Amino acid sequence: MTLLPAKIHRPVAVFCLLLAACGPTKPPPMGIEDATRQLQAAREAGGSTYAPLEVRSAEERLSLAKAAAGKKDYEEALQFAQESQVNSELALAKSRLGKTREKVEARTRENAQLRQDLSTNPDAAGANAQ
């Protein structure tokens, strides 16, 4: 009688291992979530204004990444997600640069106006200094 339980347990154990191996597996991380967050940050920073080509390219690459993930082509999905993230980072940098340039131009105009005011009315500068 002791042989019977051993004969039953071995096939059950093998069946359980096979069943576990065939179960659904979680896909590898593809970076789609990171790329989506990076794209959103670029949009919020004004990427559509200062870097529209980069934002559009990031959107296209993110779309391709999602499509590749849907086809379970995880390597391609990862590549497109990384390209989207790089384009988003570039758009973010260009947005920051554009905003900084606008501030510099505004200060330059203010300085030019102050110089003009000083050259036309030098007495007002002396009165303001006191």
Residue pairs with C-beta under 8 A, 6 or more apart in sequence:
27 69
27 72
27 74
28 74
28 78
30 65
30 69
30 74
30 77
30 78
30 81
31 65
31 78
31 81
31 82
31 85
32 62
32 65
32 66
32 69
32 77
32 81
34 81
34 85
35 58
35 61
35 62
35 65
35 81
35 82
35 84
35 85
35 88
36 62
38 58
38 84
38 85
38 88
38 89
38 92
39 55
39 58
39 59
39 62
39 84
39 85
39 88
41 88
41 92
42 51
42 54
42 55
42 58
42 88
42 89
42 91
42 92
42 95
43 55
45 91
45 92
45 95
45 96
46 95
46 98
46 99
47 54
47 55
47 88
47 91
47 92
47 94
47 95
48 55
49 95
49 98
50 91
50 94
50 95
50 97
50 98
50 99
51 90
51 91
51 92
51 94
51 95
51 98
54 87
54 88
54 90
54 91
54 94
55 87
55 88
55 91
57 83
57 84
57 87
58 84
58 85
58 87
58 88
58 91
59 84
61 80
61 81
61 83
61 84
61 87
62 80
62 81
62 84
64 76
64 80
65 76
65 77
65 78
65 79
65 80
65 81
65 84
66 77
68 74
68 76
68 77
68 80
69 77
117 124
117 125
118 124
118 125
